Amino acid sequence: MKPRLYLFSFFFTILILFLSYKIAIIVTPLTPHQQETFNFVYNNQPLSLNYTSNEVSHLSDVKNVTFIADLVFYLSLAVTTLILTSIRNKKEWPHFLWNASIHGICFIVLTIIAISISFETIFTYFHYLFFPQGNWTFPFNSLLIQTFPEEFFQTIALTIFGLAIAILIVIAILSRIRIKRMGRS
């Protein structure tokens, strides 16, 4: 049971993080330039903004990363669903959800601590990892940096992690209530 529980906890945490990412993208207020850029990245709409060719190249890479993010989201959904449906005793479901929620909360809190210590360093390593070709650095006065300043990414990161923690807390509470009720019956 333990390996399956750990596997479930891992994919469940990833699922909740990517769900929170999808929600954050929808609810984050955007300027008109940000909205047009999001439409380019997420909806394949043309750009009328005067981005340089390097900026457009980076945004095309962002499209690829968001496609991979979608694949990871759906893979996580499939794996968590497969694991839950493979559990013969459905009374174990609340235990799996409780454990996965607690593991997820701990992971996200540790991530938030790391980000709060040095957002810029984490942001840089994120870009090294997902944009290894190096087309992600731009002058401070570039249109892309002016459209998406560091504060934008800090805000969206806080939104993603805040939503994920809130969702995991609700799931933890509900699963704990279910576990206690099962113990009484």
Buried (B, 14 or more C-beta within 10 A) or exposed (E): EEEEBEBBBBBBBBBBBBBBBBBBBEEBEBEEBBEBBBBBBBEEEEBEBEBEEBBBBBBEBBBEBBEEBBEBBEBBBEBBEEBBEEBEEEEBBBBBBBBBBBBBBEBBEEBBEEBEEEBEEBBEEBBEEBBEEEBBEBEEEBBBBEBBEEEBEBBBBBBBBBBBBEBBBEBBEBBBEBBEEEEEE
